């Protein structure tokens, strides 16, 4: 996706610029993100929410979106991503932990080959243990900025003076609201592109590294005149891949864990994963041409 490449390039440029200025931009970006989310929430609930019709019906979904936004961001920042040398994550207890569904056999075939964490990491901050929360955080960030941009349009016109009204009866300053509204529009578009790229990768059963490898494999197979058939570590249907990633359904947790900010376990421990039966190597790629696939022969 061309748009995704430009968005990722822009965010990487901002990250490198922050590293040069601060020496370690990560903690500053986390703090800035919390502040901006708080400002956005205050702007929405003090300026936009009072003007919504049927407040008894519209307020609960708005509160739920905001709660998911803050909670999943907290999980992304505090849940260890998981590394090969780490111990397997164990389920916790308490009100923030969801209870799994009653286990049923879904016919998923599991494979144990080597010891690896099949995941895409972002600067080693997002991994197997918190990648689900990262995708859900982006989902609720897009949702919150979208509704702020749509529902707060008339207040934005009023704040910039295009309605020729000098009345601004809100505690949020006009300039702060204008900047928040502009940032929401930009983030909604940029993060939506990122979210689509990640969800498409999950639906195809590819990590970020595998997606890059598969592009190389396609060029190699095309130059040779072969047809590439890539192994999926998940199953055939994209809906099954998404269900496994979010760990919901017969073998996982209830569907309501997608809309309630609850902690759940990842669908795998990182040492075994669902795999299509009968596929042992990429068709169209010869031995020795794999880039980052597991070297199983050395482990067996």
MOHU-V32572 format. One record per pair of residues at least 4 apart in sequence whose ideal C-beta (glycine too) atoms are under 8 Angstrom apart, sorted by the first residue. I is the first residue (numbers start at 1). J is the second residue. Records with the same first field share a line. If there is no record, write none. Layout:
I=J  J
This chain:
1=5  193  196  197  200
2=6
3=7  193
4=8  193  194  196  197
5=9
6=10
7=11  190  193  194
8=12  194
9=13
10=14  190
11=15  190
12=16
13=17
14=18
15=19  25  29  123
16=20
17=21  25
18=22  25  28  29
19=23  24  25
21=25
22=28
24=28
25=29
26=30  123  125
27=31
28=32
29=33
30=34  77
31=35
32=36
33=37  73
34=38  73
35=39
36=40  183
37=41  69  70  73
38=42
39=43  176  180
40=44  144  145  148  180  183  184
41=45  66  69  70
42=46  172
43=47  48  148  152  172  176  177  180  181
44=48  49  62  66  144  147  148  152
45=49  62  66
46=50  170  171  172
47=51  152  155  170  172  177
48=52  148  151  152  155
49=55  58  59  62
50=55
51=155
52=58  59  62  151
53=58
54=58
55=59
58=62
59=63
60=64
61=65
62=66  147
63=67
64=68  259  260
65=69  140  143  144  147
66=70  144
67=71  261
68=72  136  140  259  260  261
69=73  137  140  141  144
70=74
71=75  261
72=76  133  134  136  137  140  261
73=77  137
74=78
75=79  130  133  137  261  263
76=125  126  130  133  134  137
79=129  130  133  263
80=86  89  127  129  130
81=119  121  124  125  126  127  128  129  130  131
82=86  89  117  119  127  128  129  130  270
83=117  127
84=115  116  117  270
88=269  270  271
89=129  265  266  269
91=97  265
92=96  97  263
93=97
96=261  262  263
97=262  263  264
98=253  254  257  260  262  263  264
99=253  254
100=252  253  264  265
101=249  250  251  252  253  254
103=250  251
104=250  251
105=250
106=249  250  251
108=235  244  251  274
109=274  275  276  277
110=272  273  274  275
111=233  272  273  274  275
112=271  272
113=294  296  299
114=294  295  296  299
115=270  271  299
116=270  271  294
117=127  128  270
118=128  207  233  268  270  273
119=126  127  128  131  207  270
120=126  131  201  207  208  209
121=125  126  127
122=126  134
126=130  131  134
127=131
128=266  268  270
129=266
130=134
131=135  245  266
132=136  245  246  247  264  266
133=137
134=138
135=139  195  198  199  202  245
136=140  258
137=141
138=142  191  194  195  198
139=143  195
140=144
141=145  187  191
142=146  188  191  192  195
143=147
144=148  184
145=149  184  185  187  188  191
146=150  188  192
147=151
148=152  180  181  184
149=153  181  184  185  188
152=156  177  181  184
153=157
154=158  163
155=159  170  177  181
156=160  177  178  181
157=162  163
158=162  163  165  167  168
159=168  174  175  177  178  181
160=174  178
161=165
168=174
170=177
172=176  177  180
173=177
174=178
175=179
176=180
177=181
178=182
179=183
180=184
181=185
182=186
183=187
184=188
185=189
186=190
187=191
188=192
189=193
190=194
191=195
192=196
193=197
194=198
195=199
196=200
197=201
198=202
199=203  242
200=204
201=206  207  208  211
202=206  241  242  245
203=238  239  241  242
204=211  232  238  241
205=232  233  234  235  241
206=210  211  214  232
207=211
208=212
209=213  292
210=214  292
211=215
212=216
213=217  290  291  292  293
214=218  228  230
215=219
216=220  291
217=221  228  230  282  284  285  289
218=222  228
219=223
220=224  284  285  289
221=226  227  228  284  285
222=226  228
224=284
226=284
227=283  284
228=282  283  284  285
229=282  283  284
230=282
231=275  276  279  280  281  282
232=236  241  275  276  279
233=273  274  275
234=240  241  244  273  274  275  276
235=240  241  244  274  276
236=240  276
237=241
238=242
239=243
240=244
241=245
242=246
243=248  249  252
244=252  267  274
245=267
246=252  257  258
247=252  253  264  265  266  267
248=252  253  254  255  257  258
249=255
251=267
252=264  267
253=257  264
256=260
257=262  264
266=270
267=274
268=272  273  274
275=279
281=285  287  290
282=290  293
285=289  290
294=299
295=299
296=300
